């Protein structure tokens, strides 16, 4: 599909602004949904008009509420605290009836906005996610786990086991983004000392298995991102950090742009991959990408990986 012409988008937004005061809750929800899908900024006037109308209409349902919150997150729009307070309350009331996509989109939107949903809403969404875990697909589960990792300071041992037990079930259908989000979520949980034992082993093994299947077709960007995610998981597991910020610093671009930094991250990667199949296929893929195209920062890491490939081949 192709994006509509700019002139048409401008005319449609102008018309939406003119009739916003007459829209139903479904119309407002659809408008926000469309703006999000098109990655189209509404502008202050339309945002305020749609937000005001949404707070006035009756018969709001979970689909409408999720559409509004998701669009705000996707477009990184930060309306006033009054509207956010209203949306938190609406989402709290709708949480018990949300489906799995609504739960994951709502949680993920708050991570995109770098805003807290508040303890009551976070707990309600986590509880709903627990009940829907076995119905979630790979995208819904990975987004939910990543958001819980970012938004919750403490791993909820009543919720996480059920969600994490579902990871091996959906892992075979994970794409690159789902794989990275789930692995990063695991690194955030590991930094807090959870999970442990067989659950951790099973989840990590399923992620390593899926990564090994995907690596051969990854672009240089995807390989670097995947490598960083697994390195952060290893670093967190051995005490490399205590939260998302610390984990991000483990694999920062400035660190990877140095030979010493790249070698240090490779050592962390060896820990989680155990020097096994995933590490070897990553080294092999890095070698092939070096011969095609990669950025200067990627080249430092890929050259170090290629050297590791030579070493593991001996």
C-alpha positions in Angstrom: 0.0 0.0 0.0 1.1 3.6 -0.6 0.7 6.6 1.7 -2.0 9.1 0.5 -0.8 12.3 -1.1 0.1 15.1 1.3 -2.6 17.3 -0.1 -5.2 14.7 0.8 -3.9 14.2 4.3 -4.0 17.9 4.9 -7.5 18.2 3.6 -8.7 15.2 5.7 -7.1 16.6 8.9 -8.8 20.0 8.3 -12.1 18.3 7.8 -11.6 16.2 11.0 -10.8 19.4 12.9 -14.1 20.9 11.6 -16.3 18.0 12.7 -14.4 16.8 15.8 -17.1 18.2 18.1 -19.7 15.9 16.5 -17.7 12.7 16.4 -18.7 9.5 18.3 -16.3 7.6 20.5 -15.8 5.1 17.6 -15.0 7.9 15.2 -12.5 9.5 17.5 -10.9 6.0 18.1 -10.7 5.4 14.3 -9.2 8.8 13.7 -6.4 8.2 16.2 -5.9 4.7 14.8 -5.5 6.1 11.3 -3.1 8.8 12.4 -1.0 6.1 14.1 -1.0 3.7 11.2 0.0 6.5 8.8 2.6 7.9 11.2 0.9 11.2 10.7 1.3 14.0 13.3 -2.2 15.6 13.9 -0.9 19.0 14.9 -1.8 20.7 18.2 -5.3 21.9 17.2 -6.6 18.6 16.0 -5.0 16.7 18.9 -6.7 19.0 21.4 -10.0 18.8 19.6 -10.0 15.0 19.3 -8.8 14.7 22.9 -11.5 17.0 24.2 -14.2 15.2 22.2 -13.1 11.8 23.5 -13.4 13.0 27.1 -16.9 14.2 26.4 -18.5 11.3 24.5 -20.2 8.3 26.1 -20.1 4.6 25.3 -16.3 4.5 25.2 -15.0 0.9 25.0 -11.7 -0.8 25.3 -11.1 -0.7 21.6 -11.5 3.1 21.5 -9.3 3.6 24.5 -6.5 1.4 23.2 -6.6 3.1 19.8 -6.1 6.5 21.4 -3.3 5.5 23.8 -1.6 3.4 21.1 -1.6 6.3 18.7 -0.2 8.7 21.3 2.6 6.3 21.9 3.4 5.5 18.3 3.5 9.2 17.4 5.2 10.1 20.7 2.6 12.7 21.5 2.5 13.9 25.1 -0.8 15.6 25.8 -1.4 17.3 29.1 -1.5 15.4 32.4 -5.3 16.0 32.6 -5.9 13.9 29.5 -3.4 11.3 30.5 -5.0 11.0 33.9 -8.3 10.5 32.1 -6.9 7.9 29.8 -5.3 6.0 32.6 -8.6 5.9 34.4 -10.5 4.8 31.3 -7.9 2.1 30.6 -8.1 0.9 34.2 -11.9 0.4 33.8 -11.4 -1.3 30.5 -8.5 -3.6 31.5 -10.7 -6.5 32.6 -12.2 -6.8 29.1 -9.2 -6.0 27.0 -8.0 -8.7 24.6 -4.3 -9.6 24.3 -3.6 -7.1 21.5 -5.1 -4.3 23.6 -3.1 -5.2 26.6 0.2 -5.3 24.7 -0.5 -2.1 22.7 -1.4 -0.2 25.9 1.6 -1.3 27.9 4.0 -0.7 25.0 2.5 2.8 24.3 3.6 3.9 27.8 7.1 2.8 27.1 7.1 4.8 23.9 5.9 7.8 25.8 8.4 7.3 28.6 5.5 7.7 31.0 4.3 5.5 33.9 0.8 4.1 33.6 0.6 4.3 37.4 0.6 1.3 39.8 -3.2 0.5 39.6 -3.2 0.4 35.8 0.1 -1.5 35.5 -1.1 -4.1 38.0 -4.5 -4.4 36.2 -2.8 -4.9 32.8 -0.3 -7.4 34.1 -3.1 -9.4 35.7 -5.0 -9.3 32.4 -1.9 -10.3 30.5 -1.5 -13.3 32.8 -5.0 -14.5 32.0 -4.4 -14.1 28.2 -0.9 -15.4 28.0 -1.6 -18.6 26.2 -3.7 -16.7 23.6 -0.9 -14.2 22.8 1.0 -14.5 19.5 4.7 -13.7 19.3 4.3 -10.0 18.7 1.8 -9.5 21.6 3.9 -11.5 24.0 7.2 -9.9 23.2 5.7 -6.3 23.4 4.1 -7.2 26.7 7.2 -8.6 28.3 9.4 -5.7 27.0 6.9 -3.2 28.4 6.7 -4.9 31.8 10.5 -5.0 31.9 10.7 -1.2 31.2 7.7 -0.1 33.4 7.9 -2.4 36.4 10.7 -1.9 38.9 10.1 -5.3 40.5 9.5 -8.6 38.7 6.0 -9.8 39.5 6.5 -13.4 40.4 2.7 -14.0 40.1 2.6 -12.8 36.5 6.0 -13.4 34.9 6.1 -17.2 35.2 2.9 -17.6 33.1 4.1 -15.2 30.5 7.6 -16.6 30.3 6.3 -20.2 30.1 4.6 -19.1 26.8 7.9 -17.9 25.2 9.1 -21.3 24.1 5.6 -21.9 22.5 5.7 -18.8 20.3 9.5 -18.6 19.8 9.4 -20.5 16.5 7.2 -17.8 15.0 9.2 -14.8 16.3 10.5 -12.4 13.8 13.6 -10.2 14.4 11.8 -7.5 16.3 10.0 -10.0 18.6 13.2 -11.9 19.3 15.1 -8.7 20.3 12.2 -7.4 22.4 11.9 -10.6 24.3 15.6 -11.0 24.8 15.9 -7.5 26.1 13.0 -8.1 28.4 14.8 -11.2 29.7 18.0 -9.1 30.3 15.9 -6.6 32.4 14.4 -9.4 34.4 17.8 -11.1 34.8 19.3 -7.9 36.2 16.7 -8.1 39.0 17.6 -11.8 39.7 14.6 -13.3 37.9 13.9 -15.9 36.5 16.0 -18.7 37.8 16.4 -22.4 37.4 14.7 -24.5 34.7 12.4 -21.6 33.6 15.3 -19.4 32.8 17.2 -22.2 31.0 14.2 -23.1 28.9 13.3 -19.6 27.9 16.9 -18.6 27.0 17.3 -21.9 25.0 14.2 -21.1 23.0 15.5 -17.6 22.2 18.9 -18.9 21.2 17.3 -21.5 19.0 15.2 -19.0 17.1 18.1 -16.5 16.8 20.2 -19.3 15.3 17.5 -19.8 12.6 17.2 -16.1 11.8 20.9 -15.0 11.8 21.7 -16.2 8.3 19.3 -13.7 6.7 19.9 -10.7 9.0 21.1 -7.3 7.8 24.1 -5.7 9.4 21.7 -3.6 11.6 19.7 -6.6 12.7 22.8 -8.7 13.5 24.2 -5.9 15.6 20.9 -5.4 17.4 20.5 -9.1 18.1 24.1 -9.4 19.2 23.7 -6.5 21.6 20.5 -8.0 23.0 22.0 -11.3 23.8 25.2 -9.7 25.2 23.1 -7.5 27.5 21.3 -10.7 28.7 24.6 -12.2 29.6 25.9 -9.0 31.2 22.8 -8.7 33.3 22.9 -12.3 34.4 26.4 -12.0 35.7 25.7 -8.7 37.5 26.4 -6.2 34.7 23.5 -4.0 35.5 20.4 -3.4 37.7 18.0 -2.0 35.2 17.2 -0.9 31.6 19.6 2.0 31.7 22.5 0.0 32.9 21.8 -2.7 30.3 21.7 -0.1 27.5 25.1 1.1 28.6 26.5 -2.4 28.2 26.0 -2.3 24.4 26.1 1.4 23.7 27.4 2.5 20.3 30.4 4.3 21.8 31.4 1.1 23.6 31.1 -1.1 20.5 33.1 1.4 18.4 36.3 0.5 20.2 38.3 -2.7 19.9 38.4 -3.2 23.7 34.7 -2.5 24.0 33.8 -4.9 21.2 36.0 -7.6 22.7 34.4 -7.1 26.2 30.9 -7.5 24.7 32.0 -10.6 22.8 33.1 -12.1 26.0 29.7 -11.5 27.5 28.1 -13.0 24.4 30.2 -16.1 24.9 28.6 -16.5 28.3 25.0 -16.6 27.2 25.7 -18.6 24.0 28.1 -20.9 25.7 30.4 -20.8 22.7 27.7 -22.8 20.9 25.9 -22.7 17.6 24.5 -19.2 18.0 27.9 -17.6 18.6 29.4 -19.4 15.7 26.6 -18.5 13.2 26.8 -14.9 14.4 30.6 -14.9 13.7 30.0 -16.4 10.3 27.3 -13.9 9.4 29.5 -11.0 10.6 32.3 -12.3 8.3 30.0 -12.3 5.3 28.6 -8.8 6.1 32.1 -7.4 6.3 32.5 -8.4 2.7 29.4 -6.5 1.7 28.3 -3.4 3.5 28.5 -2.2 7.1 28.9 1.1 9.0 32.3 2.1 10.6 30.9 1.3 14.1 29.6 -2.0 12.9 32.9 -2.8 11.2 34.8 -2.7 14.5 32.5 -5.3 16.1 32.2 -7.4 13.0 36.0 -7.6 12.6 36.3 -8.8 16.2 33.6 -11.3 15.6 35.3 -12.5 12.4 38.5 -13.0 14.4 36.4 -15.0 16.9 35.1 -17.0 14.0 38.7 -17.9 12.9 39.5 -18.9 16.5 36.4 -21.2 16.9 37.2 -22.8 13.6 40.6 -24.0 14.7 
